[in-house]
C-alpha cells in the first residue's frame, strides 16, 4: 500500500524546480541529473498488454521495444511551473503545487519550447501552425514518447499497474469507487484485490503518494500526461526508440486522471484526443535527453480535418434512464437541429441491476449490438451532437455501433454526456478512436439531468461550438 496523502505531502518540499530558470544538477552514476528529474536507464521491455489482461484494448498489442537513457520529471508539471514560464494558469483546479491541466497537446509543446529558451537550451520542437517537428539532437525540454512513458511507468513490472495487480485509492488519485475488476464484482466484492475507496473529485498536490521503483510520482492517476506520439497501431516487430506514426488525427496521453476508473490507469492503457483538445484531467510530464543521445529530425504532419462544411446539424443520442434524452430535447429546442435516437433491436433491460450487468458485459466484449433504425441521409449533416450516458467510464456499446455505421470523415462530432460524478470518463477517447478522421468539438458533461442550470449550460455550450438556432 502507498503512503497516506498527509505523510506524502510532508515528504514533498516543492523545491525540485529552480523557478528562477536555472538548473541545479547532481551527479548520478557519472551523469548530471537536472534537479527535479530522474535518470531513467534505458532497456528493453514488452510494451502493451498480454491477451489475458482484464479490460485490455485491441490497440495494446504486446511487442518488444528498447529505449535509450533519458531524464524524466519526478512529478507532473505543476501550475506554479507552468505559470512561471507562460504567464497564465489554464487549470480547472487551482493550487500552485497541483498539476497543471486543461492544456492541449499544442500547449504542452509550446511550454517545452518556451521553458527551453528561458533556460538557454535549444528547443526540441519546430512549430509551424499545426505541423510540429522534433529535433532529436536538441537539448531542450520535450514530451516523452509513448514507449518511454510506458517503460518509465512500469519501472520493471509486467503487471497491469506498477503496484502489481491492482491499485487502491491510497496509492493513486482516481475514481476510487471503481477499483480494478469492479465491473465483474459490482454486487459481490469478496474476490477483489482492492476494495472501493475514496473518490476525491479533484487533483492532488504532486507527490502525494509513494513513487514507483524508478522514483517517479503519479504515473497512475491524478492527471493524464500528453506524450509525443500520434495515436496509431503498434507494430509487431522489435523497435528501438520508436516515436509513433508520422501522421495522424489525434495524440496520445497516458496514465489516467482523478476521475478515471482503475481499468483506465493500467500501464498499457492508451488514451487519445485531438491535439487541440483540452481537458480538466490532462497535463504533462517533462523529459530531457542524456547528453550525446542520437539526433535526427522527426517530422510530424497533422491529418485532422478542418471543419469547413455548411451542412445541417444532427442530434444523435442514446438514453436509458431518460437523462440523456431530456438533455437532447433541450438541445433541440435551442438549436432546431434534427433529432435521432439510437435504439437497439434488443433493448437493454429496464431493471437497473440487470442493465448494469448487461452494460459491463457488452463493454468487456466490445460488443456491437444491432440498431433498430439508421440515419438514411447522413451525408447532409456536417455536425453531429452525440449524446450518451457515461457507462463504466466510457460510451455505451450501441453508440459504438452508431459511430461505426457511417463515414464521419471531415464531419464535426460534439459529444454531450450525462454522468453521476465521473464526467466524461474515457468516453471522449472512445469516440476519438472510433472516428479518427472526424473533428471533435468542445464537449459538454451534465450531472444527471442537469437541474436548473441545464438551459443556460446548453446555451453557452452551443455558442462555444458556433451553433445557433435555425
C-alpha positions in Angstrom: 0.0 0.0 0.0 1.1 3.6 -0.6 1.8 6.2 1.9 -1.1 8.3 3.1 -1.7 11.7 1.4 -0.7 13.6 4.6 2.6 11.7 5.1 3.5 12.1 1.4 2.8 15.8 1.4 5.2 16.2 4.3 7.9 14.4 2.3 7.4 16.7 -0.8 9.0 20.1 -0.2 8.2 21.7 -3.5 11.8 22.5 -4.1 12.6 20.3 -7.0 12.5 23.1 -9.6 14.5 26.3 -9.6 11.8 28.8 -10.5 14.4 31.4 -11.4 15.1 29.4 -14.6 18.4 27.8 -13.6 19.0 24.1 -13.4 20.6 22.6 -10.3 22.3 19.3 -11.0 23.5 16.4 -9.0 25.8 13.5 -10.2 24.1 10.1 -10.5 26.0 7.2 -12.0 28.5 9.6 -13.5 25.9 11.6 -15.4 24.5 15.0 -14.4 20.8 14.9 -13.4 18.9 18.2 -13.6 17.2 19.0 -10.3 13.7 17.6 -10.2 14.5 14.9 -12.8 15.3 11.2 -12.5 17.8 9.4 -14.7 15.9 6.5 -16.4 18.4 3.9 -17.5 17.3 2.5 -20.9 16.5 -1.1 -21.6 14.1 -3.5 -23.3 10.6 -4.4 -22.3 7.3 -5.8 -23.7 5.1 -2.8 -24.5 1.4 -3.3 -24.4 -0.6 -5.9 -22.5 -0.9 -9.7 -22.6 -4.1 -11.1 -24.1 -5.3 -12.3 -20.7 -5.1 -8.9 -19.0 -8.6 -7.8 -18.0 -10.0 -4.8 -19.8 -7.2 -4.6 -22.3 -7.9 -2.9 -25.6 -7.2 -4.2 -29.0 -4.8 -1.4 -29.5 -2.5 -2.8 -26.8 -0.8 -5.4 -28.9 2.2 -6.6 -26.9 5.5 -6.2 -28.7 9.3 -5.9 -27.8 10.7 -2.3 -27.5 14.0 -0.9 -26.5 14.6 2.7 -25.3 17.7 4.6 -24.5 18.6 6.6 -21.4 16.7 9.8 -20.7 15.8 12.1 -17.8 12.1 12.3 -16.7 10.5 14.7 -14.3 9.8 13.2 -10.9 6.4 14.9 -10.8 3.8 16.0 -13.2 4.3 19.7 -14.2 2.8 22.0 -11.6 0.7 25.1 -12.0 3.4 27.2 -10.5 5.9 25.9 -13.0 3.6 26.5 -15.9 2.6 30.0 -14.8 6.3 31.0 -14.3 7.0 30.3 -17.9 3.7 31.0 -19.7 2.3 33.8 -17.5 -1.1 32.2 -17.1 -2.7 29.2 -15.5 -5.5 27.4 -17.5 -6.2 24.8 -14.9 -9.7 23.9 -13.7 -8.5 23.3 -10.1 -6.4 26.0 -8.5 -3.2 25.4 -6.5 0.4 26.1 -7.1 1.5 22.5 -6.3 -1.3 20.9 -8.1 -0.6 19.5 -11.6 -1.4 21.9 -14.4 -4.3 20.6 -16.5 -6.7 21.8 -19.1 -3.9 22.1 -21.6 -3.8 20.8 -25.2 -1.0 18.9 -26.8 -0.1 22.1 -28.7 0.0 24.0 -25.3 2.3 21.3 -24.0 4.9 21.5 -26.8 4.7 25.3 -26.7 5.6 25.2 -23.0 8.5 22.9 -23.6 10.0 25.3 -26.2 9.3 28.4 -24.0 11.0 26.9 -21.0 13.9 25.7 -23.1 14.5 29.2 -24.4 14.1 30.7 -20.9 16.9 28.4 -19.6 19.3 28.7 -22.5 18.5 25.4 -24.1 17.8 24.5 -27.7 14.1 24.0 -28.3 13.2 20.5 -29.2 10.3 21.4 -31.5 9.8 23.4 -34.7 6.2 24.6 -34.7 4.6 25.6 -37.9 0.9 26.0 -37.3 -0.5 22.5 -36.8 2.7 20.9 -38.0 5.3 20.1 -35.3 8.7 18.6 -35.9 11.0 17.2 -33.3 14.8 17.8 -33.4 16.2 14.8 -31.5 19.6 16.5 -31.4 18.2 19.4 -29.4 18.9 19.5 -25.6 15.6 21.3 -24.7 12.6 20.0 -22.8 10.3 17.7 -24.5 7.4 15.2 -24.1 8.2 11.6 -23.6 7.5 9.2 -26.4 4.7 6.7 -25.7 7.3 3.9 -25.4 9.4 6.0 -22.9 6.4 6.8 -20.9 5.2 3.1 -20.5 8.8 2.0 -19.8 9.1 4.6 -17.1 5.7 3.8 -15.7 6.2 0.1 -15.5 9.6 0.5 -13.8 10.4 -3.1 -14.4 7.0 -4.6 -13.8 4.9 -6.6 -16.3 1.6 -6.4 -14.3 -1.4 -4.2 -15.1 -0.1 -1.5 -12.7 3.4 -0.7 -11.3 1.8 -1.6 -8.0 1.3 -5.0 -9.5 -2.2 -6.5 -10.0 -4.4 -3.7 -8.5 -4.2 -0.2 -7.3 -6.0 1.4 -4.4 -7.3 4.9 -3.7 -4.5 5.1 -1.1 -1.9 4.5 -3.8 -3.3 6.8 -6.5 -5.7 9.6 -7.1 -8.6 8.2 -9.2 -12.3 7.4 -9.1 -11.7 5.2 -6.1 -15.3 3.8 -6.0 -14.3 1.8 -9.1 -11.1 -0.2 -8.4 -9.8 -2.7 -10.9 -12.2 -5.6 -11.7 -15.1 -3.9 -10.0 -17.1 -4.4 -13.2 -17.2 -8.1 -12.7 -17.7 -7.9 -9.0 -20.1 -5.0 -8.5 -22.6 -6.8 -6.4 -20.2 -9.2 -4.6 -16.8 -7.8 -3.9 -15.1 -10.6 -1.9 -12.9 -11.5 -4.8 -11.5 -8.0 -5.4 -7.8 -7.5 -4.7 -8.7 -3.8 -3.8 -12.0 -2.7 -2.4 -13.7 0.5 -3.4 -12.1 3.6 -1.8 -12.3 7.3 -1.8 -13.2 9.5 -4.8 -11.7 13.0 -4.2 -13.2 14.6 -7.3 -10.1 16.9 -7.7 -6.4 16.8 -8.4 -4.0 16.5 -5.6 -0.6 18.0 -4.9 2.1 16.3 -7.0 4.0 13.7 -5.0 1.0 12.8 -2.7 1.6 9.1 -3.0 4.6 6.7 -3.0 6.8 6.8 -6.1 7.3 3.8 -8.4 10.6 1.9 -8.4 12.2 4.5 -10.7 11.4 7.3 -8.2 8.5 8.7 -10.3 5.3 10.0 -8.7 1.7 9.8 -10.0 2.4 7.7 -13.1 -1.0 6.3 -12.4 -3.8 8.8 -11.8 -4.0 12.5 -10.8 -3.9 13.7 -14.4 -3.2 12.0 -17.7 0.0 13.1 -19.4 0.5 14.0 -23.1 3.2 12.2 -25.0 4.8 12.9 -28.3 3.1 10.2 -30.4 0.2 10.3 -32.8 -2.3 7.5 -32.0 -1.9 4.5 -34.2 -1.5 0.8 -34.5 1.5 -0.9 -32.8 4.0 -2.8 -35.0 4.7 -6.5 -34.2 8.4 -6.4 -34.8 11.0 -5.2 -32.3 11.5 -1.5 -32.2 14.3 0.8 -30.9 13.3 4.2 -29.6 10.0 4.3 -31.5 8.3 7.7 -31.9 4.9 6.5 -33.2 3.3 7.2 -36.6 4.5 10.1 -38.8 1.0 11.5 -39.1 -2.4 11.1 -37.5 -5.6 12.8 -36.4 -5.0 12.7 -32.6 -2.2 12.5 -30.0 -1.8 10.0 -27.1 -1.9 10.8 -23.4 -1.2 8.2 -20.7 -1.7 7.4 -17.1 -5.3 8.2 -16.3 -6.6 11.0 -14.2 -8.5 11.8 -11.0 -11.9 10.9 -12.5 -10.9 7.7 -14.2 -11.8 4.1 -13.3 -8.8 2.0 -12.3 -9.0 0.0 -15.5 -8.0 3.1 -17.4 -5.0 3.7 -15.2 -3.3 0.5 -16.4 0.3 0.8 -17.6 -0.7 -0.3 -21.1 -3.9 1.8 -21.4 -3.8 4.2 -24.3 -5.9 7.4 -24.3 -6.2 9.8 -27.2 -7.7 13.1 -28.2 -7.1 15.7 -31.0 -4.0 17.7 -30.3 -6.0 20.9 -29.9 -8.4 19.4 -27.3 -8.1 20.5 -23.6 -9.4 18.7 -20.6 -9.6 19.1 -16.8 -7.7 15.8 -16.3 -4.8 16.1 -18.8 -1.4 17.6 -18.1 2.2 16.8 -18.9 5.5 15.5 -17.6 8.8 16.7 -18.9 11.7 14.8 -20.4 15.3 15.8 -21.2 17.8 13.8 -23.3 21.0 12.5 -21.9 23.9 14.4 -23.5 25.3 12.6 -26.5 22.0 11.0 -27.5 21.4 10.3 -31.2 20.0 13.2 -33.2 17.7 13.4 -36.2 14.6 15.3 -37.2 11.2 13.6 -36.8 8.6 15.2 -39.0 5.0 15.4 -38.0 2.0 16.0 -40.2 -1.4 16.5 -38.8 -4.2 14.8 -40.8 -7.0 16.1 -38.7 -9.7 17.6 -40.9 -10.7 21.2 -40.5 -14.4 21.9 -40.1 -15.3 23.8 -43.3 -18.7 22.4 -44.2 -22.1 24.1 -44.3 -24.4 21.2 -43.8 -27.1 20.6 -41.2 -26.8 19.6 -37.5 -28.0 16.3 -36.2 -28.5 15.4 -32.6 -28.0 11.7 -32.2 -28.4 10.3 -28.7 -28.6 7.1 -26.7 -30.6 7.2 -23.4 -31.6 4.5 -20.9 -32.9 6.3 -17.8 -34.1 9.4 -19.6 -31.4 11.9 -18.5 -29.7 12.0 -21.9 -33.0 12.2 -23.7 -34.0 15.2 -21.7 -30.7 16.9 -22.5 -31.1 16.1 -26.2 -34.6 17.6 -26.3 -33.4 20.8 -24.7 -30.6 21.0 -27.2 -33.1 20.5 -30.0 -35.4 23.2 -28.5 -32.5 25.7 -28.6 -30.9 24.7 -31.9 -33.8 23.4 -34.0 -31.4 20.6 -35.1 -32.8 17.3 -36.3 -33.1 14.6 -33.6 -32.3 10.9 -33.9 -32.5 8.4 -31.0 -30.0 5.5 -31.1 -32.1 2.4 -30.2 -31.3 -1.3 -30.2 -33.1 -4.2 -31.9 -33.0 -5.9 -28.5 -33.0 -3.1 -25.9 -31.3 -3.4 -22.5 -33.4 -4.4 -19.5 -35.4 -1.7 -17.8 -34.2 -3.1 -14.4 -31.3 -1.1 -13.0 -29.3 -4.0 -11.6 -29.8 -6.1 -14.7 -28.7 -3.3 -17.1 -25.5 -2.8 -15.0 -24.6 -6.4 -15.8 -25.6 -6.1 -19.5 -23.7 -2.9 -20.0 -20.4 -4.1 -18.4 -20.7 -7.4 -20.3 -21.0 -5.6 -23.6 -18.1 -3.3 -22.8 -15.9 -6.1 -21.7 -16.7 -7.9 -25.0 -16.6 -4.7 -27.0 -19.9 -5.9 -28.4 -21.7 -4.1 -31.2 -25.4 -4.5 -30.6 -27.6 -4.2 -33.7 -29.5 -0.9 -34.0 -33.2 -0.7 -34.8 -33.0 2.4 -37.0 -30.5 4.2 -39.2 -29.9 7.7 -40.4 -30.8 7.5 -44.1 -29.3 10.8 -45.2 -26.1 11.2 -43.0 -24.3 13.0 -45.9 -26.5 16.1 -45.4 -25.2 16.5 -41.8 -22.0 18.4 -41.2 -22.1 18.4 -37.4 -23.3 15.6 -35.1 -24.1 16.4 -31.5 -23.6 13.0 -29.9 -25.3 12.2 -26.6 -24.9 9.3 -24.2 -24.7 8.4 -20.5 -21.3 7.7 -19.0 -21.4 4.0 -18.6 -18.5 2.4 -16.8 -16.3 5.4 -17.7 -16.9 5.0 -21.4 -19.7 5.1 -24.1 -22.5 2.5 -24.2 -21.8 0.0 -26.9 -24.9 1.0 -29.0 -23.1 4.3 -29.5 -20.0 2.5 -30.8 -22.3 0.7 -33.3 -23.7 4.0 -34.4 -20.2 5.5 -34.9 -19.0 2.6 -37.0 -22.1 2.6 -39.2 -21.3 5.8 -41.1 -18.3 7.7 -42.6 -17.7 10.7 -40.4 -14.6 11.9 -42.2 -14.4 15.7 -42.2 -17.5 16.0 -40.1 -17.5 17.6 -36.6 -18.7 15.4 -33.7 -19.5 17.3 -30.5 -20.2 14.9 -27.6 -22.6 15.6 -24.7 -22.6 13.2 -21.8 -24.8 12.7 -18.7 -22.9 11.3 -15.7 -23.2 10.6 -12.0 -19.9 12.0 -11.0 -17.2 10.8 -13.4 -17.9 13.5 -16.0 -16.6 12.2 -19.4 -14.6 9.3 -18.0 -12.7 8.0 -21.0 -15.7 8.4 -23.3 -14.0 11.1 -25.4 -11.1 8.8 -26.1 -13.5 6.0 -27.1 -15.2 8.4 -29.6 -11.9 9.6 -30.9 -10.6 6.1 -31.5 -13.8 5.1 -33.4 -13.9 8.1 -35.7 -10.3 9.3 -36.1 -11.0 11.3 -39.2 -13.7 13.4 -37.6 -13.1 16.8 -35.9 -14.1 16.8 -32.2 -15.8 19.9 -30.9 -16.0 21.2 -27.3 -17.8 18.5 -25.3 -20.4 19.0 -22.6 -20.8 16.9 -19.4 -24.1 17.2 -17.5 -24.6 15.8 -14.0 -27.6 13.5 -14.2 -30.5 15.6 -15.8 -28.7 18.9 -15.4 -31.0 20.6 -12.9 -32.0 24.3 -13.0 -28.8 25.4 -14.9 -29.4 23.0 -17.9 -30.8 25.5 -20.3 -28.1 28.0 -19.5 -25.3 25.4 -19.7 -26.6 24.2 -23.1 -26.9 27.7 -24.5 -23.3 28.5 -23.6 -22.1 25.2 -25.0 -23.9 25.7 -28.3 -22.4 29.2 -28.5 -18.8 27.9 -27.9 -19.3 25.5 -30.7 -20.7 28.1 -33.1 -24.2 26.6 -33.2 -27.2 28.8 -33.1 -31.0 28.3 -33.6 -32.1 27.8 -37.1 
